[in-house]
Amino acid sequence: PVLVRRVPSPTALSLDGSVEPTVATGITSPVGAGGSGAGTSIALTAGSVSMLAGGAILRSTAASGNGGAVSLQTGGALSIDGTPAPHALTGIASDVAAANATGNAGGIAISAAMR
């Protein structure tokens, strides 16, 4: 399965973790511990994208199920400020989130305008 979200261009997508710094802010689709099915992929299209202070797009697996892919397409700017947050990274990630997980992380594909 694929979670597809198209934000009408030129609409901006902003994931800003500074609004509520004690909780993760963003878009996630994890395979939890004990899960065996494949994770849902995330596909986003927007006019521009910014991620600030813990804002993120995350895919992960902590089990035998494989994580889905992350696909991000923007005709405008992609800005990731890299500000660390106490609870999470700022950016885009797909990972294996547990030492005993046997599933594979999904891939990441990014298409953004060059400036």
N, C-alpha and C positions, 0 to 999 in steps of 0.2 A: 504494500500500500504506500501511496505517496500523499503527503499533505502538501497541497499546492495553494499558494496564496499570491494573487497578483494585486499589487497596490497600484491603482491607476496612475500612470505617468502623467504629469510630473510630480506626483505625490511623494513626499519624503517619508521614509520609515526611520524612526529614531528609537533606539533602545538605550535608555538612560537609567543606569543603576543608582545614580545619586539621589533620585526621588525617594527611594526607600532602601537605604544601604544595608539593612539587616536581612533582606531576602533577595534571592536571585531574580534578576530582571531579564527577560528575553523570551526566546522561543526554544523549547526543548522537546525531545522525543526519546526518552531512555528505554532500554530493555533492563528491567530490574532484576535483582538477584533471584535466581530460580526460574527466570523466564527462558523459554526455549524457542519461541517464534522470532522471526526476523523483525527488526525495528522498522518503524515507518520513516521513510525518507522525507526530507524537508526541501521544498522548492519554492523560492521567493523571487518575485520580480517587482521592482519599485523604481521610481524616478531617481531617487538618491537614497543612500543608507548611511546612518551614523550610529556608532556604538560608543558609549561613554561610561566610565566609572562602574564597570561591572555589567554593562549591557552585553548580551551575548546570544549567539545561535549555537546550540549544543546538541550533539547526538552522542550517545554513549551506550555501551553494553557492560553489564556486570554479571553476565550469565553465559549460556551456550548459544543464545540467539545472536545472530549478526546484527550490528548496528546498521541503520540505513544511511544513505548518502545525504549530503547537504549541497544544494545548488542555489547560488545567489546570482541574480542578473540585475544590473542597474545601468541605465543609459547615462546616468549622471555620476556624481562623486560617490566614492566609498571611503568613509572616514572611520578609523578605529583609533581612539586616543591612547589606548594602552594603560590607562590609569588603573593601578591595582585596586581590587576590592577585597574586603575581609572574607567574603564568602565564595568568590568565584573569579575567573579570569574575565577580561574584557576582550571580546573578539569572536572568532568562529573556530569551533573545534569538533572533532569526531574521535572518540577514544575508547579504549578498553579501560573501564573504571574500577576493576577489582583484580587482585593478584591471581585469584583462582578462576577467573572468567576464561572460557575457551572460545567465545565468539570473536569475530573480527570487527574492527572499527570500519565504518563506511567511509567513502571518499568525500572530498570537498572540491567543488568546481565553482569558480568565481569569474564572472564577466563584468567588467566595469569600464567606463569611459576613460581613456587616457587624456591627461591634461598637461 
